[in-house]
Amino acid sequence: MDPLKAAAATLFCLALFWLVLRLTQRLMEMAIAAGHAEERRRIEAEALAAQADQTGAGAVP
């Protein structure tokens, strides 16, 4: 194989690898952020439910 073609193919593969690596990192960051947001929503929902239980229990004689 021509050394120039081999160098071009190697450079292309390295660029493709770098792009896939960056995409994977961004997808992992998005998944982690979504997990944090879901946990925050769950905690807020539990706090609202606990508050509603306390106010509801106080109103019943």
All heavy atoms as TSV, in Angstrom:
chain	resi	resn	atom	element	x	y	z
A	1	MET	N	N	0.853	-1.184	0.000
A	1	MET	CA	C	0.000	0.000	0.000
A	1	MET	C	C	0.895	1.242	0.000
A	1	MET	O	O	1.940	1.268	0.655
A	1	MET	CB	C	-0.906	-0.018	1.232
A	1	MET	CG	C	-1.881	1.124	1.281
A	1	MET	SD	S	-2.985	0.967	2.704
A	1	MET	CE	C	-4.489	1.508	1.966
A	2	ASP	N	N	0.448	2.230	-0.659
A	2	ASP	CA	C	1.169	3.501	-0.751
A	2	ASP	C	C	1.245	4.139	0.646
A	2	ASP	O	O	0.233	4.196	1.347
A	2	ASP	CB	C	0.422	4.409	-1.727
A	2	ASP	CG	C	1.096	5.744	-1.926
A	2	ASP	OD1	O	2.333	5.805	-1.777
A	2	ASP	OD2	O	0.391	6.726	-2.217
A	3	PRO	N	N	2.413	4.594	1.070
A	3	PRO	CA	C	2.540	5.190	2.413
A	3	PRO	C	C	1.625	6.393	2.620
A	3	PRO	O	O	1.129	6.612	3.725
A	3	PRO	CB	C	4.009	5.606	2.499
A	3	PRO	CG	C	4.708	4.797	1.481
A	3	PRO	CD	C	3.716	4.498	0.413
A	4	LEU	N	N	1.380	7.150	1.576
A	4	LEU	CA	C	0.496	8.309	1.705
A	4	LEU	C	C	-0.944	7.863	1.964
A	4	LEU	O	O	-1.641	8.436	2.805
A	4	LEU	CB	C	0.573	9.167	0.436
A	4	LEU	CG	C	-0.193	10.484	0.477
A	4	LEU	CD1	C	0.309	11.351	1.623
A	4	LEU	CD2	C	-0.070	11.217	-0.843
A	5	LYS	N	N	-1.378	6.820	1.256
A	5	LYS	CA	C	-2.729	6.289	1.478
A	5	LYS	C	C	-2.847	5.683	2.874
A	5	LYS	O	O	-3.877	5.824	3.538
A	5	LYS	CB	C	-3.078	5.238	0.422
A	5	LYS	CG	C	-3.384	5.813	-0.927
A	5	LYS	CD	C	-3.798	4.715	-1.895
A	5	LYS	CE	C	-4.081	5.284	-3.259
A	5	LYS	NZ	N	-4.459	4.227	-4.209
A	6	ALA	N	N	-1.799	5.012	3.324
A	6	ALA	CA	C	-1.811	4.422	4.660
A	6	ALA	C	C	-1.893	5.518	5.728
A	6	ALA	O	O	-2.635	5.394	6.706
A	6	ALA	CB	C	-0.570	3.568	4.871
A	7	ALA	N	N	-1.149	6.588	5.539
A	7	ALA	CA	C	-1.184	7.697	6.486
A	7	ALA	C	C	-2.561	8.357	6.483
A	7	ALA	O	O	-3.091	8.704	7.544
A	7	ALA	CB	C	-0.102	8.712	6.147
A	8	ALA	N	N	-3.155	8.526	5.309
A	8	ALA	CA	C	-4.479	9.127	5.214
A	8	ALA	C	C	-5.524	8.236	5.883
A	8	ALA	O	O	-6.407	8.725	6.604
A	8	ALA	CB	C	-4.838	9.375	3.749
A	9	ALA	N	N	-5.430	6.930	5.664
A	9	ALA	CA	C	-6.369	6.005	6.291
A	9	ALA	C	C	-6.210	6.013	7.809
A	9	ALA	O	O	-7.198	5.983	8.554
A	9	ALA	CB	C	-6.165	4.596	5.733
A	10	THR	N	N	-4.973	6.066	8.281
A	10	THR	CA	C	-4.724	6.112	9.713
A	10	THR	C	C	-5.283	7.402	10.315
A	10	THR	O	O	-5.924	7.376	11.376
A	10	THR	CB	C	-3.209	6.019	9.995
A	10	THR	OG1	O	-2.718	4.805	9.428
A	10	THR	CG2	C	-2.925	6.039	11.478
A	11	LEU	N	N	-5.050	8.515	9.656
A	11	LEU	CA	C	-5.571	9.793	10.135
A	11	LEU	C	C	-7.098	9.790	10.153
A	11	LEU	O	O	-7.715	10.270	11.106
A	11	LEU	CB	C	-5.051	10.930	9.247
A	11	LEU	CG	C	-5.412	12.336	9.686
A	11	LEU	CD1	C	-4.854	12.623	11.069
A	11	LEU	CD2	C	-4.894	13.343	8.680
A	12	PHE	N	N	-7.703	9.229	9.119
A	12	PHE	CA	C	-9.162	9.136	9.066
A	12	PHE	C	C	-9.692	8.277	10.214
A	12	PHE	O	O	-10.669	8.654	10.873
A	12	PHE	CB	C	-9.605	8.550	7.719
A	12	PHE	CG	C	-11.078	8.341	7.621
A	12	PHE	CD1	C	-11.937	9.403	7.435
A	12	PHE	CD2	C	-11.608	7.064	7.731
A	12	PHE	CE1	C	-13.302	9.219	7.358
A	12	PHE	CE2	C	-12.979	6.860	7.658
A	12	PHE	CZ	C	-13.826	7.939	7.467
A	13	CYS	N	N	-9.057	7.166	10.476
A	13	CYS	CA	C	-9.498	6.279	11.569
A	13	CYS	C	C	-9.333	6.959	12.925
A	13	CYS	O	O	-10.194	6.822	13.803
A	13	CYS	CB	C	-8.730	4.967	11.533
A	13	CYS	SG	S	-9.230	3.893	10.171
A	14	LEU	N	N	-8.237	7.693	13.101
A	14	LEU	CA	C	-8.044	8.410	14.358
A	14	LEU	C	C	-9.110	9.493	14.544
A	14	LEU	O	O	-9.628	9.668	15.646
A	14	LEU	CB	C	-6.652	9.027	14.403
A	14	LEU	CG	C	-5.508	8.058	14.689
A	14	LEU	CD1	C	-4.165	8.774	14.534
A	14	LEU	CD2	C	-5.637	7.462	16.074
A	15	ALA	N	N	-9.428	10.212	13.477
A	15	ALA	CA	C	-10.468	11.242	13.564
A	15	ALA	C	C	-11.819	10.614	13.880
A	15	ALA	O	O	-12.580	11.129	14.709
A	15	ALA	CB	C	-10.532	12.029	12.258
A	16	LEU	N	N	-12.133	9.498	13.247
A	16	LEU	CA	C	-13.389	8.803	13.504
A	16	LEU	C	C	-13.444	8.301	14.943
A	16	LEU	O	O	-14.474	8.437	15.615
A	16	LEU	CB	C	-13.543	7.644	12.516
A	16	LEU	CG	C	-14.882	6.945	12.490
A	16	LEU	CD1	C	-15.990	7.918	12.108
A	16	LEU	CD2	C	-14.842	5.792	11.514
A	17	PHE	N	N	-12.346	7.749	15.431
A	17	PHE	CA	C	-12.279	7.285	16.809
A	17	PHE	C	C	-12.510	8.441	17.774
A	17	PHE	O	O	-13.247	8.315	18.754
A	17	PHE	CB	C	-10.915	6.629	17.075
A	17	PHE	CG	C	-10.724	6.214	18.506
A	17	PHE	CD1	C	-11.348	5.069	18.992
A	17	PHE	CD2	C	-9.936	6.957	19.367
A	17	PHE	CE1	C	-11.181	4.685	20.315
A	17	PHE	CE2	C	-9.763	6.583	20.683
A	17	PHE	CZ	C	-10.389	5.442	21.155
A	18	TRP	N	N	-11.880	9.596	17.515
A	18	TRP	CA	C	-12.033	10.762	18.378
A	18	TRP	C	C	-13.483	11.236	18.396
A	18	TRP	O	O	-14.023	11.558	19.460
A	18	TRP	CB	C	-11.106	11.886	17.900
A	18	TRP	CG	C	-11.178	13.097	18.758
A	18	TRP	CD1	C	-10.574	13.291	19.961
A	18	TRP	CD2	C	-11.930	14.287	18.496
A	18	TRP	NE1	N	-10.893	14.530	20.466
A	18	TRP	CE2	C	-11.720	15.164	19.580
A	18	TRP	CE3	C	-12.735	14.691	17.446
A	18	TRP	CZ2	C	-12.310	16.416	19.622
A	18	TRP	CZ3	C	-13.313	15.943	17.498
A	18	TRP	CH2	C	-13.102	16.783	18.584
A	19	LEU	N	N	-14.134	11.256	17.219
A	19	LEU	CA	C	-15.531	11.675	17.156
A	19	LEU	C	C	-16.441	10.727	17.933
A	19	LEU	O	O	-17.335	11.166	18.650
A	19	LEU	CB	C	-15.994	11.774	15.704
A	19	LEU	CG	C	-15.419	12.947	14.913
A	19	LEU	CD1	C	-15.816	12.819	13.437
A	19	LEU	CD2	C	-15.905	14.265	15.472
A	20	VAL	N	N	-16.218	9.445	17.808
A	20	VAL	CA	C	-17.025	8.461	18.535
A	20	VAL	C	C	-16.777	8.583	20.036
A	20	VAL	O	O	-17.716	8.493	20.841
A	20	VAL	CB	C	-16.720	7.033	18.025
A	20	VAL	CG1	C	-17.321	5.979	18.934
A	20	VAL	CG2	C	-17.236	6.860	16.604
A	21	LEU	N	N	-15.537	8.823	20.420
A	21	LEU	CA	C	-15.222	9.002	21.831
A	21	LEU	C	C	-15.944	10.221	22.407
A	21	LEU	O	O	-16.530	10.159	23.488
A	21	LEU	CB	C	-13.716	9.142	22.018
A	21	LEU	CG	C	-13.203	9.197	23.443
A	21	LEU	CD1	C	-13.462	7.876	24.154
A	21	LEU	CD2	C	-11.723	9.528	23.447
A	22	ARG	N	N	-15.935	11.336	21.700
A	22	ARG	CA	C	-16.624	12.547	22.146
A	22	ARG	C	C	-18.131	12.317	22.231
A	22	ARG	O	O	-18.782	12.759	23.180
A	22	ARG	CB	C	-16.332	13.717	21.197
A	22	ARG	CG	C	-14.911	14.210	21.243
A	22	ARG	CD	C	-14.562	14.877	22.545
A	22	ARG	NE	N	-15.457	16.008	22.765
A	22	ARG	CZ	C	-15.809	16.478	23.946
A	22	ARG	NH1	N	-15.341	15.925	25.032
A	22	ARG	NH2	N	-16.621	17.505	24.069
A	23	LEU	N	N	-18.698	11.632	21.247
A	23	LEU	CA	C	-20.132	11.336	21.268
A	23	LEU	C	C	-20.478	10.475	22.477
A	23	LEU	O	O	-21.479	10.726	23.156
A	23	LEU	CB	C	-20.537	10.632	19.970
A	23	LEU	CG	C	-21.988	10.185	19.877
A	23	LEU	CD1	C	-22.919	11.393	19.909
A	23	LEU	CD2	C	-22.219	9.372	18.621
A	24	THR	N	N	-19.656	9.487	22.755
A	24	THR	CA	C	-19.896	8.622	23.910
A	24	THR	C	C	-19.833	9.413	25.209
A	24	THR	O	O	-20.677	9.232	26.097
A	24	THR	CB	C	-18.866	7.478	23.938
A	24	THR	OG1	O	-18.936	6.765	22.709
A	24	THR	CG2	C	-19.124	6.532	25.086
A	25	GLN	N	N	-18.868	10.304	25.325
A	25	GLN	CA	C	-18.762	11.122	26.525
A	25	GLN	C	C	-19.992	12.007	26.701
A	25	GLN	O	O	-20.529	12.135	27.806
A	25	GLN	CB	C	-17.512	12.005	26.463
A	25	GLN	CG	C	-16.235	11.236	26.658
A	25	GLN	CD	C	-15.006	12.130	26.471
A	25	GLN	OE1	O	-15.087	13.198	25.880
A	25	GLN	NE2	N	-13.871	11.672	26.971
A	26	ARG	N	N	-20.461	12.607	25.624
A	26	ARG	CA	C	-21.648	13.467	25.718
A	26	ARG	C	C	-22.886	12.664	26.081
A	26	ARG	O	O	-23.722	13.121	26.867
A	26	ARG	CB	C	-21.865	14.214	24.414
A	26	ARG	CG	C	-20.802	15.248	24.197
A	26	ARG	CD	C	-21.245	16.276	23.228
A	26	ARG	NE	N	-20.139	17.203	23.035
A	26	ARG	CZ	C	-20.272	18.498	23.082
A	26	ARG	NH1	N	-21.432	19.031	23.302
A	26	ARG	NH2	N	-19.233	19.272	22.888
A	27	LEU	N	N	-23.027	11.471	25.518
A	27	LEU	CA	C	-24.174	10.637	25.862
A	27	LEU	C	C	-24.134	10.222	27.329
A	27	LEU	O	O	-25.175	10.198	28.000
A	27	LEU	CB	C	-24.217	9.401	24.957
A	27	LEU	CG	C	-24.605	9.662	23.508
A	27	LEU	CD1	C	-24.466	8.379	22.683
A	27	LEU	CD2	C	-26.012	10.209	23.406
A	28	MET	N	N	-22.956	9.910	27.844
A	28	MET	CA	C	-22.832	9.549	29.256
A	28	MET	C	C	-23.177	10.747	30.145
A	28	MET	O	O	-23.869	10.594	31.155
A	28	MET	CB	C	-21.413	9.059	29.560
A	28	MET	CG	C	-21.081	7.720	28.949
A	28	MET	SD	S	-22.115	6.397	29.583
A	28	MET	CE	C	-21.578	6.342	31.265
A	29	GLU	N	N	-22.716	11.939	29.774
A	29	GLU	CA	C	-23.044	13.134	30.553
A	29	GLU	C	C	-24.549	13.398	30.547
A	29	GLU	O	O	-25.116	13.759	31.577
A	29	GLU	CB	C	-22.298	14.345	29.992
A	29	GLU	CG	C	-20.811	14.323	30.257
A	29	GLU	CD	C	-20.068	15.424	29.517
A	29	GLU	OE1	O	-20.711	16.208	28.784
A	29	GLU	OE2	O	-18.833	15.487	29.672
A	30	MET	N	N	-25.193	13.194	29.398
A	30	MET	CA	C	-26.640	13.393	29.313
A	30	MET	C	C	-27.376	12.374	30.170
A	30	MET	O	O	-28.357	12.708	30.845
A	30	MET	CB	C	-27.107	13.293	27.856
A	30	MET	CG	C	-26.702	14.480	27.011
A	30	MET	SD	S	-27.041	14.262	25.250
A	30	MET	CE	C	-28.754	13.829	25.245
A	31	ALA	N	N	-26.924	11.128	30.161
A	31	ALA	CA	C	-27.575	10.085	30.957
A	31	ALA	C	C	-27.427	10.369	32.446
A	31	ALA	O	O	-28.378	10.201	33.221
A	31	ALA	CB	C	-26.985	8.718	30.615
A	32	ILE	N	N	-26.243	10.822	32.857
A	32	ILE	CA	C	-26.020	11.141	34.267
A	32	ILE	C	C	-26.880	12.328	34.682
A	32	ILE	O	O	-27.503	12.322	35.750
A	32	ILE	CB	C	-24.529	11.405	34.524
A	32	ILE	CG1	C	-23.749	10.091	34.391
A	32	ILE	CG2	C	-24.301	12.027	35.891
A	32	ILE	CD1	C	-22.240	10.262	34.358
A	33	ALA	N	N	-26.953	13.353	33.839
A	33	ALA	CA	C	-27.775	14.527	34.153
A	33	ALA	C	C	-29.247	14.150	34.242
A	33	ALA	O	O	-29.970	14.637	35.121
A	33	ALA	CB	C	-27.568	15.604	33.089
A	34	ALA	N	N	-29.704	13.267	33.363
A	34	ALA	CA	C	-31.097	12.828	33.410
A	34	ALA	C	C	-31.366	12.051	34.696
A	34	ALA	O	O	-32.430	12.193	35.304
A	34	ALA	CB	C	-31.422	11.966	32.196
A	35	GLY	N	N	-30.417	11.260	35.134
A	35	GLY	CA	C	-30.568	10.518	36.382
A	35	GLY	C	C	-30.655	11.444	37.580
A	35	GLY	O	O	-31.468	11.245	38.481
A	36	HIS	N	N	-29.821	12.480	37.581
A	36	HIS	CA	C	-29.870	13.451	38.675
A	36	HIS	C	C	-31.201	14.198	38.686
A	36	HIS	O	O	-31.783	14.431	39.749
A	36	HIS	CB	C	-28.722	14.451	38.555
A	36	HIS	CG	C	-27.383	13.886	38.902
A	36	HIS	ND1	N	-27.136	13.128	40.015
A	36	HIS	CD2	C	-26.193	13.971	38.258
A	36	HIS	CE1	C	-25.872	12.784	40.050
A	36	HIS	NE2	N	-25.270	13.277	38.984
A	37	ALA	N	N	-31.680	14.578	37.517
A	37	ALA	CA	C	-32.953	15.300	37.439
A	37	ALA	C	C	-34.105	14.410	37.909
A	37	ALA	O	O	-35.002	14.872	38.629
A	37	ALA	CB	C	-33.201	15.771	36.007
A	38	GLU	N	N	-34.079	13.141	37.529
A	38	GLU	CA	C	-35.132	12.218	37.954
A	38	GLU	C	C	-35.098	12.024	39.467
A	38	GLU	O	O	-36.145	11.992	40.113
A	38	GLU	CB	C	-34.970	10.882	37.245
A	38	GLU	CG	C	-36.024	9.859	37.625
A	38	GLU	CD	C	-37.434	10.302	37.269
A	38	GLU	OE1	O	-37.594	11.009	36.261
A	38	GLU	OE2	O	-38.367	9.933	38.014
A	39	GLU	N	N	-33.904	11.924	40.028
A	39	GLU	CA	C	-33.791	11.771	41.478
A	39	GLU	C	C	-34.315	13.023	42.189
A	39	GLU	O	O	-35.007	12.926	43.202
A	39	GLU	CB	C	-32.328	11.534	41.852
A	39	GLU	CG	C	-32.114	11.264	43.321
A	39	GLU	CD	C	-30.667	10.955	43.661
A	39	GLU	OE1	O	-29.820	10.991	42.751
A	39	GLU	OE2	O	-30.406	10.700	44.842
A	40	ARG	N	N	-34.000	14.195	41.650
A	40	ARG	CA	C	-34.483	15.444	42.234
A	40	ARG	C	C	-36.011	15.504	42.195
A	40	ARG	O	O	-36.653	15.876	43.173
A	40	ARG	CB	C	-33.890	16.626	41.452
A	40	ARG	CG	C	-33.506	17.782	42.323
A	40	ARG	CD	C	-32.799	18.890	41.551
A	40	ARG	NE	N	-31.624	18.413	40.834
A	40	ARG	CZ	C	-31.447	18.517	39.521
A	40	ARG	NH1	N	-32.340	19.089	38.769
A	40	ARG	NH2	N	-30.358	18.047	38.956
A	41	ARG	N	N	-36.600	15.100	41.061
A	41	ARG	CA	C	-38.065	15.094	40.940
A	41	ARG	C	C	-38.693	14.116	41.928
A	41	ARG	O	O	-39.718	14.404	42.540
A	41	ARG	CB	C	-38.484	14.726	39.516
A	41	ARG	CG	C	-38.398	15.874	38.538
A	41	ARG	CD	C	-39.083	15.530	37.238
A	41	ARG	NE	N	-38.390	14.475	36.505
A	41	ARG	CZ	C	-37.454	14.695	35.584
A	41	ARG	NH1	N	-37.094	15.918	35.294
A	41	ARG	NH2	N	-36.876	13.695	34.958
A	42	ARG	N	N	-38.062	12.956	42.102
A	42	ARG	CA	C	-38.599	11.957	43.029
A	42	ARG	C	C	-38.558	12.471	44.462
A	42	ARG	O	O	-39.522	12.319	45.216
A	42	ARG	CB	C	-37.790	10.654	42.914
A	42	ARG	CG	C	-38.310	9.534	43.792
A	42	ARG	CD	C	-37.419	8.309	43.743
A	42	ARG	NE	N	-36.038	8.587	44.034
A	42	ARG	CZ	C	-35.526	8.719	45.263
A	42	ARG	NH1	N	-36.307	8.618	46.320
A	42	ARG	NH2	N	-34.250	8.956	45.443
A	43	ILE	N	N	-37.457	13.097	44.834
A	43	ILE	CA	C	-37.337	13.632	46.195
A	43	ILE	C	C	-38.360	14.737	46.429
A	43	ILE	O	O	-38.995	14.798	47.494
A	43	ILE	CB	C	-35.896	14.136	46.440
A	43	ILE	CG1	C	-34.947	12.942	46.510
A	43	ILE	CG2	C	-35.800	14.975	47.697
A	43	ILE	CD1	C	-33.480	13.318	46.516
A	44	GLU	N	N	-38.555	15.613	45.439
A	44	GLU	CA	C	-39.555	16.677	45.581
A	44	GLU	C	C	-40.962	16.095	45.692
A	44	GLU	O	O	-41.773	16.563	46.489
A	44	GLU	CB	C	-39.474	17.637	44.397
A	44	GLU	CG	C	-38.230	18.511	44.413
A	44	GLU	CD	C	-38.088	19.340	43.149
A	44	GLU	OE1	O	-38.976	19.248	42.255
A	44	GLU	OE2	O	-37.095	20.075	43.044
A	45	ALA	N	N	-41.264	15.062	44.911
A	45	ALA	CA	C	-42.582	14.435	44.975
A	45	ALA	C	C	-42.805	13.779	46.334
A	45	ALA	O	O	-43.897	13.860	46.893
A	45	ALA	CB	C	-42.730	13.409	43.852
A	46	GLU	N	N	-41.764	13.133	46.857
A	46	GLU	CA	C	-41.896	12.518	48.180
A	46	GLU	C	C	-42.107	13.572	49.253
A	46	GLU	O	O	-42.895	13.373	50.185
A	46	GLU	CB	C	-40.659	11.680	48.493
A	46	GLU	CG	C	-40.567	10.389	47.711
A	46	GLU	CD	C	-39.278	9.635	47.989
A	46	GLU	OE1	O	-38.423	10.137	48.751
A	46	GLU	OE2	O	-39.121	8.533	47.442
A	47	ALA	N	N	-41.418	14.703	49.141
A	47	ALA	CA	C	-41.578	15.774	50.124
A	47	ALA	C	C	-42.986	16.356	50.055
A	47	ALA	O	O	-43.607	16.625	51.092
A	47	ALA	CB	C	-40.535	16.860	49.883
A	48	LEU	N	N	-43.509	16.541	48.846
A	48	LEU	CA	C	-44.876	17.056	48.703
A	48	LEU	C	C	-45.900	16.063	49.248
A	48	LEU	O	O	-46.868	16.451	49.891
A	48	LEU	CB	C	-45.173	17.375	47.247
A	48	LEU	CG	C	-44.488	18.621	46.681
A	48	LEU	CD1	C	-44.764	18.738	45.190
A	48	LEU	CD2	C	-44.957	19.857	47.409
A	49	ALA	N	N	-45.666	14.777	48.999
A	49	ALA	CA	C	-46.584	13.760	49.506
A	49	ALA	C	C	-46.549	13.714	51.034
A	49	ALA	O	O	-47.593	13.596	51.688
A	49	ALA	CB	C	-46.228	12.394	48.926
A	50	ALA	N	N	-45.358	13.832	51.608
A	50	ALA	CA	C	-45.243	13.829	53.068
A	50	ALA	C	C	-45.915	15.065	53.653
A	50	ALA	O	O	-46.584	14.981	54.685
A	50	ALA	CB	C	-43.776	13.782	53.482
A	51	GLN	N	N	-45.757	16.192	52.988
A	51	GLN	CA	C	-46.404	17.431	53.461
A	51	GLN	C	C	-47.918	17.312	53.374
A	51	GLN	O	O	-48.642	17.718	54.287
A	51	GLN	CB	C	-45.910	18.608	52.631
A	51	GLN	CG	C	-46.423	19.947	53.113
A	51	GLN	CD	C	-45.921	21.083	52.234
A	51	GLN	OE1	O	-45.352	20.847	51.181
A	51	GLN	NE2	N	-46.137	22.294	52.682
A	52	ALA	N	N	-48.420	16.710	52.302
A	52	ALA	CA	C	-49.855	16.537	52.145
A	52	ALA	C	C	-50.391	15.570	53.206
A	52	ALA	O	O	-51.484	15.768	53.738
A	52	ALA	CB	C	-50.169	16.026	50.751
A	53	ASP	N	N	-49.629	14.531	53.523
A	53	ASP	CA	C	-50.034	13.589	54.564
A	53	ASP	C	C	-50.105	14.275	55.931
A	53	ASP	O	O	-51.026	14.023	56.699
A	53	ASP	CB	C	-49.061	12.405	54.631
A	53	ASP	CG	C	-49.233	11.450	53.469
A	53	ASP	OD1	O	-50.272	11.545	52.775
A	53	ASP	OD2	O	-48.318	10.636	53.234
A	54	GLN	N	N	-49.143	15.138	56.203
A	54	GLN	CA	C	-49.132	15.832	57.499
A	54	GLN	C	C	-50.299	16.818	57.607
A	54	GLN	O	O	-50.946	16.888	58.641
A	54	GLN	CB	C	-47.819	16.567	57.686
A	54	GLN	CG	C	-46.648	15.657	57.960
A	54	GLN	CD	C	-45.354	16.435	58.068
A	54	GLN	OE1	O	-45.312	17.627	57.819
A	54	GLN	NE2	N	-44.275	15.729	58.408
A	55	THR	N	N	-50.576	17.553	56.549
A	55	THR	CA	C	-51.683	18.512	56.611
A	55	THR	C	C	-53.020	17.787	56.613
A	55	THR	O	O	-53.943	18.211	57.269
A	55	THR	CB	C	-51.620	19.508	55.435
A	55	THR	OG1	O	-51.632	18.781	54.209
A	55	THR	CG2	C	-50.375	20.372	55.519
A	56	GLY	N	N	-53.100	16.673	55.906
A	56	GLY	CA	C	-54.332	15.896	55.891
A	56	GLY	C	C	-54.591	15.218	57.213
A	56	GLY	O	O	-55.726	15.149	57.692
A	57	ALA	N	N	-53.550	14.743	57.863
A	57	ALA	CA	C	-53.692	14.075	59.153
A	57	ALA	C	C	-54.051	15.073	60.251
A	57	ALA	O	O	-54.779	14.747	61.194
A	57	ALA	CB	C	-52.407	13.343	59.510
A	58	GLY	N	N	-53.580	16.301	60.125
A	58	GLY	CA	C	-53.892	17.315	61.133
A	58	GLY	C	C	-55.337	17.792	61.043
A	58	GLY	O	O	-55.914	18.207	62.033
A	59	ALA	N	N	-55.948	17.690	59.871
A	59	ALA	CA	C	-57.325	18.195	59.688
A	59	ALA	C	C	-58.352	17.167	60.159
A	59	ALA	O	O	-59.476	17.522	60.485
A	59	ALA	CB	C	-57.555	18.516	58.230
A	60	VAL	N	N	-57.968	15.884	60.200
A	60	VAL	CA	C	-58.922	14.857	60.592
A	60	VAL	C	C	-58.944	14.775	62.115
A	60	VAL	O	O	-57.907	14.655	62.751
A	60	VAL	CB	C	-58.507	13.491	59.986
A	60	VAL	CG1	C	-59.436	12.388	60.482
A	60	VAL	CG2	C	-58.494	13.570	58.477
A	61	PRO	N	N	-60.139	14.831	62.727
A	61	PRO	CA	C	-60.230	14.794	64.212
A	61	PRO	C	C	-59.951	13.405	64.767
A	61	PRO	O	O	-60.130	12.417	64.235
A	61	PRO	CB	C	-61.657	15.221	64.526
A	61	PRO	CG	C	-62.418	15.112	63.263
A	61	PRO	CD	C	-61.424	15.080	62.146
